[in-house]
């Protein structure tokens, strides 16, 4: 893993430059060196159900200038350098009957990062803008939020199961779990754009999957393998020796914190601070299914995560290793005395836990790839694990679903900006009234 | 390379505002972790409580500076109660999870746009620190630069430093005195063996809650001093990395020792300042080599510091949990 990181470091200059080419296909051709804000405006014609570009709409970037959208509804404004800009759309120039879907998001504040053009979105609708306030509770909104809550819960569950299994078998709260999520996301991004070895500049001319980028599905598989690999490395070279040397659990916990911040800042060092998207399936139009809108990639990802979670449950129930994991979780000494090789079980827990976290990172990455993504959901992961009872894999699954649904449905009543604080509230309540978690057994944890 | 400049900067850092603020926050953490064994991974939340207590009181309620300080302290105590009451009866790692989560939640809360009239949301609070500098007690000319041998500070910073170091030294002396009092000895007994202490009739829960609140107040004061020096309160400066830096500083110095926060803070900031100034001051040739090989540029130089904090924490916790000067006897990184 260190070798791979070093390789990425070694070519960071070259890779960021080619990332830009990979990103904005077409629009940047002649002026690749200039940073720009760009985007495309279109709306769905209610009669033909086809996308129609919005032509001649005036877009203004404060302090830079303004442009009109062209025949394809595209616009591109070059900006003098990286920084924050205010982008506004002149509503008067929109085609007749067309409105902004979210009138509050105009003007938009948009930050342009060092080496990458910035896409801004102004979603348009034909007809009146949708009501999108926190007050209105409609069946549509409840249904939509429930589905989004399920989605969040499923993805969280994969990260949370890894955390809870590691805790169950070793007693260690792994604060670096968040970085395992980000690691999966970022390695997938790199494979998606550079293939297996294209990160090493001189190998880039090789054909895919070695040099060039591969389809996201392959990249995601590689990403999960990389996740498992990192889990193995961390256990084999850091935590197993520490356990062997009798380092206390609390010291090990501080070690995971050091590891977490080390990895996080290595990520931003290599990857840069701006958000990115995968090369495939990044701009999909939502399908309308009954009262719910979902993009095809979300549907596929949700189905896949259900399959993965069912797979995990089957593994834990039916295989020897899965049973051994649960046995070690329940009582390490007892498991050891029945002849289970505890260290081997722990190795597999780290590998599978990290691979699951990586898968969660890939699914979350369908919306946005960012260096500190994992850390931003750490609170939710902890809330899920605490809710389900530390060390209980099924508890983490149920906990994650409850957390995902609760915080999404809470936006019916409170501002979406602070919805993650609900997770903290859940955690405080559960610790006060049922600290063993909803699925945990009552035992002494004081 | 301008070594004179680099050394001057490094020396000035040694007694600078960062060293003082982080040392004070680490003194608070030392009370919580070093003496009481509490895993507070949200010290930055206490700093934010202090800072916003001060800023909101002065800027929003238009009350006086001293009332602001009082509110900062009250907020820190409240935070300690909110965090401690549900968790301190449980196993040690629950407090860790809740504090790290709470410190992020506080940041999200103060930068919530609904809170804009009160906390300034993402823009923070600007006008609140003037009474501190305008007071007749301030012997320095705010705009003037003062030089003492290799040390050089602006008058404004010098006033913060004078007040801050005084508070820091007095706090350390108070902590030292407290820890040899019956209260402190009971606290250490609880850290070493909670069951034994409880069997002797000590209310471990109450002692731990007091230690959390006391350390939190010290952290709150550190937060106040930090924003007073900056002249503004920015929500995003209160991110969890600050907490982890404080941990690195405390473990570097040795948890559970009187002067270790100050020593740790000096070592940490001197190293960081020296390294950053050297990297930033590199002549063209080596600078280009570094940029070509590991992509080091002036944009990511500041991230190197955090990578080092991570490596430092990892290695210290693994090989020297008692810190560089600590002793195994006082080592608090132990199972309970």
Interface residues (C-beta under 8 A of the other chain):
Chain A: X9 X10 X12 X13 X114 X173 X175 X238 X242 X245 X247 X248 X249 X250 X251 X252 X253 X254 X255 X257 X258 X259 X260 X261 X262 X263 X264 X265 X266 X268 X269 X270 X375 X378 X379 X382 X383 X386 X390 X415 X417 X418 X420 X421 X423 X424 X427 X428 X431 X432 X435 X445 X446
Chain B: X39 X41 X82 X85 X86 X87 X89 X90 X91 X92 X93 X94 X96 X97 X98 X100 X101 X102 X104 X105 X108 X109 X112 X113 X114 X240 X241 X244 X247 X248 X251 X291 X292 X293 X294 X295 X299 X300 X303 X304 X306 X307 X309 X310 X311 X312 X313 X314 X315 X316 X317 X318 X321 X333 X334 X335 X336
